[in-house]
Amino acid sequence: MRHPRIITIANQKGGVGKTTTAINLATALAAIGERALILDLDPQGNASTGLGIDRKDRLRSSYDVITEHATIAEAAMETAVPGLSIVPSTLDLLGVEMEIAGAPDRALRLRKAIRGSADDYSYILIDCPPSLNLLTLNAMTAADSVLVPLQCEFFALEGLSQLLDTVAQVRRSINPDLVIQGIVLTMYDGRNNLANQVVADVRAHMGDKVYDTIIPRNVRISEAPSYGKPAILYDLKCAGSQAYLQLASEVIRQERRLRAA
């Protein structure tokens, strides 16, 4: 396997726990001694805010990386989590598609940037915008795998089908090595019959691609970003943090099997 290991966290729907998953999984990886980097590709910049990076301090960003005005090494910022850095996002990303749309390498910008200056990290997690646009395409082109947070709601499988089609297209056209890392079910409420049906349906359709860990609805997870902390640091004992630690354990075991293969 090439180094670093690159995992894109994507879902075209917003509010499914994508950024929360990126932050807490990266924190858990850093906690076991891995050097981790989050690339914030969402113009809203929630991953950056959730790790305590003030907007006024984002002098270089993922926009500069995509437009080739800065390297990852130049744009990366240390966070309060030892071993975890982030390339922050700014609202400049809103216009980046128009800027690079005519460039022949428009889908390869991120892959080139990572290959050029990201050797200090063992894991890079890319937090995508909630749409299947050129930024998400860059993320999938650069990645080894895609991790999909999936909310336990009625249209979950419909949205998943669209995302899997996109992954298949990227694999056929530009990144033949791209695979589905796994699907993590989020915002689960066991009192809701629909949520239980969604879990059953997703497991029936996707089998062992679905992680055993399910992330519950949890107030403490929702509160953590406003304090600029991962949930794991904000309240380690809450149900949400414990679930993300279990998810991280699953991902780490999966990665170790891959390294040993």
N, C-alpha and C positions, 0 to 999 in steps of 0.2 A: 504494500500500500504506500501511496505517496504521503509525504508529510508536508503540511498538517492535514488532519482529517477535517473535511468541510461538510457541515450539515446545514441544509437550508430548511427553515421552518416556515411553512407556507400553507395558506388557505385563502381562497379568494373572498371569503366572508370575513367581516370584521366582528370583533367581540366574541371570539371563540377561545381566547386564552393563548393566542399565539405568542405575544410579547411576554406574558407571564411565564410561559413555558421556556422561552429563550433565556430569560433572566435567571430563573431558578435552576435550570439544567446547567447553564454555564457556571453558576455559583457552586453547584455541587461538584462539577468537574474540577474547579479551582481548589475546592476544599480537600480533594484527594491528591493534590500536588500537580495537576495538569496545568499548563499555561494555556489559558482560554481567552479568546477574543470574540466579542459580539460585533458584527457589522450591522448597523442600524440602517436599513434601506427604506424605512417607512417615513415619508415626509412629516408625519405627525410627531415623530421623534419620541414615542412613548418609552422605548427601551432606554434611551439616553436619560430621560427624565426619571424613569424608575430606578436608575442607578445613581441618581444624585448629580448628574451633569447639568449645570445651569446653562441656559441658552446663551447667555453672554460670554460663556467660556468656550463655546464651540467655534474656535477660530478656524479650524479645518474640519471637514466633514466628509461623509460618504459622497456627497455631491462633488467635492474636489477630486476624490479618488476616481469616480466614474468619468469625469471630464478630463482626467489626466493632468490635473493641476497640483496634485499631491500624491505621494505614495501612502500606502497603509501605515508604514512606520512613522511618517510625518503626521498623519491624522489621528493615530491611536492615542487615547487618553487612559491613564490609570484610573481605576475606580476604588471605592472604599473596600472592596473585596480583594484581599491579597491574591495575586496571580490572575486576576481578571481585568482585561482592558476592553475598551469599546471605541470603535470608530463611530462618532455620533452622527445624528441626522439633523438637517435643518430644512426649513421650508423651501430652500433653493431646489430641492429634489423635485418639486412640483413641475418645474419647467425643463428637467433634464431630458425627457423623452424628445421634446421638440429640438433640443440642441444637438442630440447625437443621432436623430432619426435617419439622417442621410449618410452617416458614416458606415463604411463597409464592415467595420468591426464592432458595430453597435451592440451586438449580443455577447461580445467577448471581452468587454472592458474590465469587468470584475475579475474574470479568470486571469487576465494578463496582470492585473494589479496584485493579485494574491501570489502568483508565481514570481512576481518581481520583488516582493518585500514582505513576506509573512512567515519566514522560516523560524521566527522566535516562538511560535505558538504550536501546541500539539492539537488543539481543537479550535476551529472557527465556526461559530454559529451565526447564520445570516437570518435576521428578522425581516421578513418581506412585508410589503404593503398589502392591504386587503383587496387585491385585485390581480388578475393575470395579465400584467402589463410588461413593458420592456425591462423594468427593474427586476421583476420576478423572473423573467427570462434570463437576465444576467446572472441572477442567483442560482438558478437551476443549471445553467451552463458551467458555472464555476464549481458546483458541488459534487461530492461523492454520492450523497443521498438526500432524500427529502423526508422530513418528519412532519406529520400532518396532525395538528390539534383539531379535534372534531367535537363540536358541541352536541350534547344529547338533546336534540330537538327534531321536529318533524321533517324538515327538508335536509337533514344531514347527509343522507345517502345520495341525494340528487347533486348536492354540491361536491361531494367526494368524487362522483363519477366524472364531473367536469375537470376536476384537478388531475385525476388519474389520466384522462385523455391528454392533458397538457404535458404531463410527465412523459407519456408515451411518444408524443410528437417531438419533444426535446431529445429523447433517446434516439429516435430515428434520424433526426436531422443534424444534431450538433454535439451531443454528449452521450455516446452509446453506453458509457459505464454508469450512468445515473440509475439509482435504485430507490425503492421506497424503504426508508429506514424503519418506519413503523407509524402506526396511527394511535394517538392517545386520545381517549374519550375524556372530555372536560365538562365542567359545570353540571355535574351529575347530582340529581336530587332523588334519592331512593324512594321517597314518598310519592313520586310521580310515575304513574303507570306508563306514560308515553316514554319517559326516559329509560325505563327498563326495557321497553320494546325496541327502542333505538339501539341500546347496547346489544340485545340479542340479534337484531338485524345486521348490524355492522360486523359482529363476530361471525355470523353465518356467511356473509359475503366475502370477508377479507381474511378469515381464519387466523393463522399465527402471525399475520402482519399487525394485529391489534395487540397493544401492550396489555399485560394483566392488570397493571395499575390503572385505576380510574380516578380522575381529579374531581373532588366534590365541589359543589357551590360552598363558598366559605367567605365570611365577611372579612377576616383578617387578610386574606389574599387581596381583596379589593382595596383595603386600607394601605397596604404596604407601599405602593408607588407614590402616594402623597408624602411619604416620609423619605423618599429617595432610596429605598432599600428593597432588596429581594425579600419575598415572604419568609424565606428560610432564615434570614437574619432578623427580620422584624418580629416574628413570633415562631420560634422553632417548633413549639409543641402543638400548634394548631393543626387541625385535620388537613388543611390544604398543604402546609409545609411538609408534613409527614408523607403525604401522597407524592409530592414532588421529589422527596428524597428516595422514595421507593421507585419512582420512575427513573431517576438518575441511576439507581442501582441496576435496573434492567438494561438501560442504555449502555452503561459501563461494562456489564457482563457481555452484552452483545458485541461491543467494540473489542473486548479482549479476545473473544472467540475469533473475530475477524483477523486480529493481529497474529494469532497463533496459527491461522490457516495457511 
